[in-house]
Amino acid sequence: MSEAAVPSLRLPAVHALLGEAAGQALVLEYGHEQAVAALRVLLDELRTALRGGGAEDVSAAAILARLGERLAAANASRLRPVFNLTGTVLHTNLGRALLPDEAVQAVVDALRWPMNLEWDLETGKRGDRDSLVEEQLCALTGAEAVTVVNNNAAAVLLMLAALAPNREVIVSRGELVEIGGAFRIPDIMARAGATLREVGTTNRTHLKDYEEHAGADTAMLLKVHCSNYAITGFTKEVTVAELAPLARERDIPLAVDLGSGTLVDLERYGLPHETTVKETIAAGADLVTFSGDKLLGGPQCGIIAGRADLVAAIKKHPLKRALRVSKLTLAALEPVLNLYRAPDLLPQRLTTLRLLTRPAAEMRALADTLAAPLQDALGDGYSVVTAPMNSQIGSGALPVELLPSYGLAVRAQPGVRGNPLGLLERRLRALPHPVVGRIADDTLWLDLRCLQQDQLPIFVAQLPQLVENKTA
């Protein structure tokens, strides 16, 4: 059937549509090439639908409106800000630590300006990018030297590849961890070219287990932070302080994968104790690896701190260049480290610590404010009540410790068919600023620990859209 035989198939020409005022506006915003390509696809779809007997609005205004929606969707960022109401502060899937304003501004400046990333302004010669943060990190950790890579897994990989190729690394069986993303210590060792020597048992390892196996072929004694789990009951672990004399006697480096990156004693802020990097080095560790985006509260990176000779050897390995961080990471890390110069002000200035130490009364006040607007948006099919709940730090830091929190508990009314909580969870994720909670015990829990006061207007303003999306 020809288009001449069916008037409805005579769609406006591409040049005519883009000649319209609305079409010209789309070309200015998205470019001529992209607009033309998308418009041709849209016209082909409309033509196919009309041939099949479909009723389509083929006016220029309707076509250009659809084209605008399609171009906007194609160019929308897939990385979107969300409301983290899961109760996990350092949520790996949601980007872990939020950066303080000082770090955000530093990143903006680094994006807009050339920076002295590897340029010594005093000598006018090439410099070392690690020197931008080395002084602060050495002061905070007690290390002789540091180097920075793109995450803690990379730090462990680089350390092993540089110091233990084709040699044994001794690890307790109770510390052969797997963390999120299938990061396994045995696999990392294999990729680094090191040979794993397991000692002890899952629940009990003694100093004699290390003593019996530490020999001429041993390149390293490695202790690993037990991320995301804890072994309790009939257990025994050899501490860094207990291992250090053996490491010195046998002239074998003692390394610790600390993971969380705690730089201050959290107990002073009312939180459970987590071993700090400085405590670990003071106890006798020669090298410590840790994350920048966990309890340290900075950008994603991995830091290796310890003996100067070992760090120097690590920096000479070819993998160092492959794993190094960009100017954006260093721009964000330096101001975060500077906040630690005033530890008494840290709970107000470091975003991660502020969220972890947030008073329950403050979160309860938020819950009281939000309960009615959320109930109005959800209607009679759900009940919304304020409720105490427990947050967790996340990202393997203090995995069994809970923080008293407060938020909203949403339950489906009796008799509602299907999976109403699952439907509601999807509707919340479909909002312009998605809301992510957690479902447990037939309840959708919206923990308000990470909902900051200045975000409240945005959160409330979009709640009416839950009514419009009830079938989403």
N, C-alpha and C positions, 0 to 999 in steps of 0.2 A: 504494500500500500504506500503510495507516494505521499509526501507532505502536502502537495497541492490538493490531493483528494480529501485530506483531513485538515481543515483550517486550524484546529487546536494544536497541530504539530508544527505550525509555523512559529517557531520560537524566535525571539529577538536575536539579532546578530551580536556577536561578541563586541565588535567595535561600537555598536550603538549603545549597548548596555554600559560599557565603560566610559562612553561619552556623557552619560547622565551625571548630574552633580554627585549623586551618591556613589556612582562608579568611580569618578575621579578622586573622591575622598579615599576610597579603598586603595586605589593605585598609589596615592601619596603615602598612605600608611604602610602598605605591605609590598609595594613595588609592582611594576607592570608585569614582569615575567611571572611572578607567583600568582597575581590576580587572574591573569589570562589562563594559566594552567588550571587553576581551581574552577574558574568559570566554565571552561570547556567540559570538565568532568561533570559539573552540575547540570549543564545543558544536556549532555548525553544521558544522564540519569532521568531527567524530566522527559526527554523524548521517549525513552524506553517505557516509562510509566504511562505516558499518554497512549502509546501504541497498545499497551495492555488494557486500555479502557479506564485507567485511573483518572480521578478528578484532581487536577493540579492547577494552582494559581500561577499562570505564566505571565502575569503582568511584570513590567520592568521593576516596579517597586518591590514586589514579592521576591523575585529572583535575586535582586541585589541585597535584600534583607537576609536571605538564606546564605548568599555568598559571604556577607559580612560575618555571620555566625560561624561559618565554616572556617574562614581565615582566622578569626579570633581563637577558635578552638585549636587550630593547627599550630598557632604561635604561642599558646599559653604555656607557661612553665609547668613542667611535671614535678618540679621540686617546690612544694607549697608549704607555707606556714600552717601549723595545726595547733590546736589546744591539747596539750598533754594532760589528760585527766585520768591516766592509768594508775597513778600512785607511785610509779617508778620515776625517780627524779633523773637519774642518769640512764635514760632509755636508749639502748644501742640503736634500735630501729628508728628512733626519732631524733637522732643526732647527738645524743649525750649532752655534754655541758653547754649551757648557754653562756655566751661571753658578756663580760661587763662592758659598759659604754666606752671605756677607754680603749679596749681592744677593738671594738667595732670601728671607732673612728680611725684607729691606726691602720686597719685594713683598708678603709676607704682611701686614706692618704696614699697607701702603697699601690692601690689600683690606679690612682690618678697621676702619680709622680714616679720618675726614675728614683731608685733608692741605692744607697751604698751597700748593696747586698754582699758583694765580694770586692769591695774597694776600700782600702785604708785611706781615709781622708787626711790623716796626719802625714803619711809618707808618700801618698800619691801612687801607691803600687797596689797590686792585687792582694786582697785579704782573704780571710776564712770566714764563711758565713756563720759558723758556730760561735765565733767570737762575739757576735751580737748579744748572745744570752749566756755565754759561759761564765762570766763573772757572777751574775745573779744566781745561777744554778749551783755553782761551787759554794757560794756563801750559804745557800739554803740547805745543801745536802752534806757538806763537809767533804765533797769529792775533790780530787786534784785536777780532774779534767772531765769534760763532757762532750758528747756529740749528739746530734738530733737527726732522727729519720722520720718516716711518714707515719708509723704507728708502732705500738709495742711489739707486735708480731714481727715486724721488720727488724726491730732492735735485737730481738732474740736470734733471728735468722742471721743477721750480720755478725753478731758476736760469735756465734758458733762457727760460721763460715771462716771468719778471720783467725780464730784462736784454736779451733779443734778439727781441722780437716784431716780425715783418715786416722783419727785418734779417738779414744774413748772419753765419754762424758758420763759421770756417775750421777744418777738421779734415784731418789727413793720411789718405790712402786706406788706409794700413796700420793705422789705428786705428779704422776703422769696424766695430766689433766687434758680435757677437751673443753674448749669454751665455744661461744656462739660462732657460727660460720665454719664449723668443723676444723677449728684450729687445734691441732693435737701436737703435743710436745714430741712424741716419737716421729711423726711425719716431718716436723720442722727440722729435727736432727738429721733425718735421712736426706732431706733436700740440701742441708748445709754440708753434707759430706762427713758428718760425725757419726761415731758408733755409740749407740745407747748401751750403757751398762746399768741394768736395774739392780737395786739392792733393797734388802728388807722385804716387808710384806705390805699389803694394802693398808692395814691399820697400825702396824708397828714396825718402826725402823730404828736401829740403835747405832751408836757411834762405831761399834765394832764392825758393822756391816760395811761402812765406808773404809775403815782401816784395812779390812781383808782384801779389798779390791783396788785401792788406790796404789798404783804402781808406775813404772816407767812409761807405760803407754797411755796413762791418764792425762788428758789435756785440761780437764776442768771438773770441779765439783759444782753441781748446779742444784739450787733449791728453787722450787716453783710455788708461787702463791696459789692456794687451792681456790680458784675462782668459781663462784656459783654453787659451791657445795661445801659441806663440812662433815668430817668424820668424827663421830662421838662414841663414847663408851670405852672399851678396852683399847686405848691408843697410846702410841709413843712416837714423838717426832724429835729429831735431832735439830737443835737450834743453830743459828748462825754462829753464836758465841761458842757453842760446843764444837762446831766444825772448824772454826778458824785456826786453832792451834795445829790441827792435823794438816790443814792446807799449807801452813807456814813450814811445818816440819818436812813435808814431802815436796815443797816448792811447787804447789799446784794452785792455780787461781781458783778462788771461791766466788762464784757468781750467783746472784739472786734475781729471778724474774718476779719483781714485786707487784707488777700489774697496776694497782690502783693509783699510785703516784701521790701519796699523802706527804705533804711537806710540813705540816704542823700537827701538833697533838690535838686531835679532835675533842678530847675530853674537856679541854678548857672551854669549849663551846657547848657542852652538855650532850655530846654525841659519844657513841661507843668508841673505844680506843682501836685504832688501826695503826699498825707499825709504820713509822715514817721512814723515808729514804735515809735521813740522817742517822736514825737509830740503827738501821741496817748496816750502814758503812761503819759506824762507830763500833758495832759488834764484831767487825772483822771481815765484812764482805769486800772483795777486791773490785767487783763490778756489780752494779744494780741497774736493771732495766725497768722502766715504768712508763705509764701513759700520761699524756698531757691533757686529755679530754675527760678524765674521770674525776677523782677527788681533787686533783690539782686545779680543775675548773677552767682550763684553757682550751686551745684548739686541738684537733686531732694531731698527735705526733707521738713518737716514741723516743725516749731519752735514755742514753747509756751514760752512766756516771761512775767514776771510780779512779783507779790508779792511772797516772798519766801515761806510763809506758804501754799499758794495755789499750787505753783509748787511742793512743797514737797508732798502734798496730791495726786497730779496727778501722781507723779513718783511711789507712792506706789501701784497704781491700777494694777491689773494683766494684763490689756491690754497693759501697757507700755512695758513689755517684748516682747509681740507679735508684737508691732509696732516699736520697736527700730531700729536704723539704723546700718549698718555694718561699719567696719573699712574703707571701700572704700569711703563711703559718708563723714565720718568725715575727712579722709585724704584730700578730695577735698575741703571741707568747710573751714577748718582752713586757708589755704593760701589765699583763696578768702577774708575772713574776714580781714586778715592782710593787704590786699591792701587798705582797707578803712582807715588805719592809715595815708595814704598820699592822702587825698581827691583831692588835686590839680593835682595829677598824675593819678587819676582814669580813665579819658577818654582815656588815652593811654594804660593803663594796664588791665582794666576790659573789656573783650571782648564785653559783652552786651552793655555797655555804649559807647564803641568805635563805634559799629554799629549804635546805636541810634543817635549818634551825628555826623555821617559821613557827610562831606560836599557834597552838591549836585554836585559841580564842579568835584569832584573826581569820582562820579558815572557816570557823563556825559562823562568824558574821557574814562572810561571803555566801555560805550555804543558806542562811536565813534570807538574804537578799534575792537569791536566784530561785528558790523553791517555787514561789508563786508564778513567776513568768514561765518557767519550764512546764509547770502543771497546766497552765493555760494553753501553751503550745501543743501539748500532747493530748489533751482532752480526757474524756472519761475512761478510755481504755487502759490507762496507766495510773499508778499512784506514785507521787514524788514526796519523799520525806527526807529531812536532814538526818544525818547519822554519823556517829564516830566510825572510823575505819583506820587501817594501817597502811602507811606508805613504806617503801623500801628504797634504799640508796640506788641499787642497780649496778649494772656493768661489772658484776663480780666483786664489788666492794662490800664487805661485811654481809655476806649473802644470807645469813640467818637472822640478822637484826632488823627489827621493825620500828617504825617511827609513828607515834600516835598522830592521827590526822583527822580531818573532818571533810564531809562532802555531802553529796546527794545520792540516795538509794532509790532507784526506779524499778518498780515491779509491775508486771501485767496484772490487770484485774482478773479475778476468777471467771472462767468461762470463755475467755478470749481464745479463739482457735488459732492453729498454726504455730508459728514461732515469733511471737510479737517482740521479744527482746532482740532477737537477731535482726528483725526488720527495723527496729528502732536504731540499733547500732549502725546499720547501713545508712539510714536516713541522716544520722548525725555525721557520718563520714562524707555524705554527699553535700553538706553545707558549703557555702563559699569559703569559709574558714573551718575546715573539718574538725570535728570533736572526736577524740579517741578516748574511750573508757575501757572498762573490762567487765566481762560477765562471769559471775560465780554465784553458786547457791541460788539460782533462779532470780538473780538480781543484776541489774546494770549499775555498777558502782562508778560514780564520777567524783574522783578524789580531787579536791580543790587546792592541794598543796602547790601545784605549779601554775595555777591561774593567778596572774599578777593583777594588782588593782587597776593599773592603767589599761589592761586588756578587757576589763569588764564591759565597757560600752560596746565593743565589737561583738563580744559573746552574746549579750542581751539583744542587740539589734537584729541578729540573724535568726533568733528563735522562732519568730512567726513563720519563717519559711518551712519549718517542720510541718506546719498545718498543710501547706501547699504540696508537700512531697510525701503525703501519707501513703501513697501507692508506690513510692520509689523502691 
